[in-house]
Amino acid sequence: MRYDEAFANAKYIPDGDTYPPRWSAKAAAFRAAAGGRLGLRYGPAEAEWFDLFLPEGDPAGLMVFVHGGYWLDFSPRDFSHLAAGAVARGWAVAMPAYTLAPAARIAGIVRQVAAAVTAAAAGIAGPIVITGHSAGGHLSARMACPDTLPDALAGRVARIVPISPLTDLRPLRETSMNADLRIDAAEARAESPALLPRRAGLPVHVWVGGGERPAFLDQARRLGNAWACPVTIDAGKHHFDVIEGLEVGESPLMTALLG
């Protein structure tokens, strides 16, 4: 298909196929050390749950991380270790699961993530920051649009930082993945953050690796241009290591998220 190579990542990253098992191992080690409240429900469907990791003492606020995988792969438990930086800063971290394609369409996944944010926020006081990577970057960016979160909850959102986000879904219709994603023209228009308005007054900061595939740099810049929001190009980072800053409380990425 026309854009298959444009959105391929692992084959263009040295030892790219080793990253998912390393993520999974680090995530399991983090859960073993940090504990957490696992498998909290936000709805009746099998995948409608989230894990919550808590700091010592009262949380300063809530960070929500949405995992990627082109809406087709992975689980939040492949990325539990990415809660480490925020927990070290005194924040609670929610990591929601969602129904993967082809069992779900992207519009339905967006609704699930909004429900997960709502449920997690009900149990944690204070400000909310939302982030996510790749397809999770798309889902986190959708939370900045006026049609997702309830107004009262959106008023608590201090910042959204989509990492390497997919922001214009139209090219994905011309990939082999679309056999499972089933994105049609109407859904591409309705679910592309770069083609939608941002909720007034909600700060957004796009983050992307400087060594990413050109398509991902383009997708990040499209959202920055559409929403007139900052785009940080993290020099030397590729699509798989750009998220590592979430593990370190004082990293530039965590500073962009939490201040």
N, C-alpha and C positions, 0 to 999 in steps of 0.2 A: 504494500500500500504506500501511497505517496509520502506519508509522514512517519513511517515506522522508524527509520533511522534517526530522524530528528529528535524523537522522544525516547530513544534507547539510551540507557545510562550505564549499566554494569559493564558492557563490552568496551566502553571508552574510559573506564576507570581501572588503573592497575590493581589486579587482584580483586576486582569488583565483586566477584561471586563469593568472596570470603566475608563480606560485610554483614549480610543477614545472620549467619550463625554467630558471629561475634556480638552483634547486637543482642541476640537472644540470650547468650551466655551472660553478658553484662547485666541485662535486665533481670535475669533470675537471681544473680548474686545481689543485686540491689534490693530486690524484694525480700530475700532471705535476711539481709541486714537491717532493712528499714521497716519491715512489717508492712503496715498499711491496712486499710479497710478495703478488701477485695470483693469484686463482684456485686457492688451495690446496684440495685435495679433503678432504671428510669422509665421502663415500659415493659409490656408483656412479651415482646418478641424475644427470641433466643439471644440475639446479639445486643439487646438493649440493657447494657450494664456499663458500669465504669469502676475503675480502681481509684482510690483516694489515698494519697500519701500526705502525712501530717508532720509538721515540725514540732519541736518541743515548745510547750506553751501555746498561747492563743495565736492563731495564724494572723499574719499581717494582711492577708487577702487570699484570693484564689487565683491560681493559674490553671488554665485548661490547655492541654496539649492534645491535638488531633493527629493521629498517625496517617501516613501516606500508604502508597502501594497501588496507585492508579485506581482506587476504589475497588480493587480486585483482590488484594493480598494483604497479609499481615494482620496483626492484632495489637492492641495497646500493650500487651505483655511482651512484645518484642522490643519495647522502647521504655520500659519502666525506669531505667537508669537515667533517662533524660529529665526526670523529676529532681535529680540531685541538686542542681544549682539553685532552683527556687526554694526547695526545702531548706537548704543551707542558709538562705536569706530570710527564713522564717515564714514562708508562704506555704499554704496547702496546694497540692497539685492533683487535679482530676484528669484522668486519661480514659476517655470514652471509647467503647467499641461501637460498631455499627454494622448493619447487614451489608455484606459485600455483594457486588455485582457478580453474576447476572441475577441473583435473587432479588436485588433492589436496583432501582433506577437512581440516578444522581439526585434528582429532586427529592426522593424519599429519604436518601441519606442526609441531605441538608436538614430536613425536618427532624430526623433522629438526633443529629448533633445539637440542634437548638433545644430539643427536649432534654438532652444530657446536660447541657450548660445550665438550664433552668433548674434541674433537679440537684446538681452539685452546688449551685449557688444558694439553694434554700438552706443548706446546712453550714455554710461558711459566711461569716460576716465580712464586711469591708469591700475594697475594690476588687475588680475582676480584670485579669488580662487573659487574652486568648491568642494562642499560637498553634501552628501546625505546619507539617512539612509536605511539600509536593502536592498530592491530592488532598492531604490534610491542610496544606496552605490554602488551597481552593476553599475548603470547607470553613476554615477560620475566617477567610476574607468574606465569605457569604454571611457570616455572623455580623458583619459591619453594614449590611444592607438593611433598609428599613422594613423588609418583609419577613424577617426571621425572628429576632428576639422581641419579647414584649417590651413596651416602652419603659416600664418601671425597672426591669432588669437591665435593659440597655443603658439606663442612666448610671448604673454601677460600673459599666465597662470603662476602664481607664485607658486601655490601649489594646490594639490588635496588631500582631506582628506575624504576617504570613511569611513562611520561609520557603524559598524556591517554589512559589505557588503556580499552579495552573489557573490562569485567569481568563483566558479566552478559549472556550471549548471547541470552537468551530474546527480547528485543524485536527482535533482528535477524531472527528468523524471519518477522516481519511487515514486511519490506522487499523491494523488488524485487531487491536483491542476492542474496537467498536462492535465486533460481533457479540461481545458480552456486555459492553457498556450500553449499547443501543441508543446512543445520543442521536436524536433527530434534530432538524433545523430549529424547531420550536424550543426544545429543551436547551440546545446550545445557546440560544439567545436569552432564555429565561434564567439560566444558571451560571452565566459567565460574569464574574464580578466586574471585569473591565468594561462590560456593556451595561452595567447597572449603576444606580446612584449609591453613594455612601451616605449613611445616616449622618445628618448634620451634626457637627461638633464632635464626632467620634474620631479620636486620633488613630491613624494607621501608619505603620512603618514597615515597608517591604524589605526583606533580607534575602540575598541570593549569593551563591558562591561565584567568585570571579573566574573559576576554572570549569564552570558548568557548560553543558551543551548550549549552543547559540539559541536554541528554541526556548530554553528556560530563562536565559537572560532577556530575551525578547518578551516572554510572558510577564516577567517581573516589571520590566519597563512599561509595558502596556498598562498595568494597574497603576503604577506611579504617575503616568501621564494622565490617565483617566480620572484619577482621584486627587491629583495635585498633592501627593504625599511623598515623603522621602523614600528613596531606594538606596540601601547600602549594599555595595558589591564587596563581599568579603574576599579580599585578595588571596589567591592560591587555594581556595576551598572548592571542592567539587560537590556533586550532588549528594554524595554519601557521607562526607565528613563535615559538611556545613552545619550540621545539627549538633556537633560535639560541644559547642559553646554552651549548650543548655546544661551540661554536666557541671559547670564551674560557676559558682555564685557571682564572681566579679568579672566574668568575661564580657567583652563588648556586646555580644548578643544578649546576655542577661541584663546588662545595663540598659540596652534599648527596650527590653521588655519591662523591667521593674523600676528603672531609673537609678 
